[in-house]
């Protein structure tokens, strides 16, 4: 299928083009163009993929409903983030931080990052899926240390080290699973193919599969930021340039959980549908929620706060998978990605305006930066599950599934964690809204920032910026907000259909 | 065939223990290069007989063996040695746990892997029963090295050793699609290079008094 090849190769073309150009603006335009083109291709492939499977490249690549759903989400978020990156770095270019060589590194890594995530999602061969997943680590590590500042290099180093070691365990799990599949009589084709694996899944020996699944969950779970393997995440998310944070948090984590959800039905089928693999997901999900809730209470860095929210929401999604609610898990994935993109966009605006990431130095944000201010307050409200937004609906749905399955303990921990996050994050948001900017001099004795932190916080005036940027920024805030509000009250029919089709794949019920 | 494969697997585990026991970073890098040679030989011994039968199989085998040699025994060690020279780190390893205790730990890890390996018999037609224990040992020793290191370069070596362990299991169990073999090799190569580059950068930014000189030889004298 030629469409499949086009989807895989478009980002690669963008990568080379960005690496060859010598003009920062042109490079940013290439990033936007290639991701928008990718979006068009994916949308063209979407109906056929949901209706049935598209395969290509001798069976090594395939798009089914599950991958199509994630693919559409990844590429849509990436396209919007590319537009945001264009606006963000144009502002940076005024201050000379974004020169041509930085732009080329950014453009090439950005497109390569998109390409590697797309390959993760369209690979039918789990070996290729692993290779692409490791490639996402490499390309995004380059994006994290774009500025070459000390903290950024440190964060990139930790990210690279922890995720590479983690994902090596995922490779071991992949190999063990394939070894188990090879032992099954009549496994003719390559045991690395996912379709083949799921075909022979009921006949696999349970013990090797259990060992393999533990390695797979730890490996890909590291990349997904599930606690206790999440330690790289807050550093990488906060040190990366904001457009990069948005895609790291909005889509990269989804891709890692997507890999886990691919192996979930296989492990369940091999262990006789006794809920062994699901139980593992519940434990990791709850651990992530609890750990994230504890850190959200004490966090003052706005981007780290959002990063811990990612840990929490990845935990919620893993929990939902574990409770057996694949459809609400996938719905929550969509809501979280859209919301995280919105909040990072606004956080970027705040950081550029105030010149700091410390929320204690941001006061009166609704007056000082109206667009980003309103955006982040509404975004945080959505993120913590305030009624009216779609995240509230998906969390409610997950609760309902949990109660139906009589998993009361898990539901109780989930509700408790979500309540702590609700109060803590709301507190942070209200603090930023209240108190006019005049009170910015915080008292160190009262737990405020230290003197040396304050001394390098010269708040530069809002950049003049060209009016074209403002034209771009309004839709970037308004569009995600509208999506969150609309899907909070009404789910469109096509979305419900694709959710159902994708959930069937995770449940192992797809043909 | 399995006797030769067994010997190679035992050599792999022996090198693991040597890496844990030696106190010099350069010796660790060279030992990991030697492991690369052992791995390439292992691929040849394990897959040679079946691969020789078809032209396609030969090409695949040659690509994997040569690629493994080139990446694991030449490029990565050379790159790491250069990173070691460029950075100002001391040549001795600086572990949290002393080398003697580490050797005991490594011995225990090897023992545990053999026990685990017997617990989960990996069905593989042409593989040796030692493959899973040896691979797991190497993986665990590598993980131990990454954890038990104050200096970052030792962590990179640990990652490399851990990946060797996974590689062994992969070669015995699967190893049939060239895209996957080459892809994994390339990923590891780029990962190690990036780690080494970032390591040198971190090391340079850690010394704020240094003027921004690009000449590494000047820094080495300090």
Interface residues (C-beta under 8 A of the other chain):
Chain A: X60 X125 X127 X128 X130 X131 X134 X135 X137 X138 X141 X142 X145 X148 X150 X153 X154 X156 X157 X160 X161 X164 X165 X168 X169 X171 X172 X175 X176 X178 X179 X180 X182 X183 X190 X191 X192 X207 X208 X211
Chain B: X119 X120 X122 X123 X124 X125 X135 X139 X143 X146 X152 X155 X156 X158 X159 X162 X163 X165 X166 X169 X170 X172 X173 X174 X176 X177 X179 X180 X183 X184 X186 X187 X190 X191 X194 X195 X198 X199 X201 X202 X205 X206
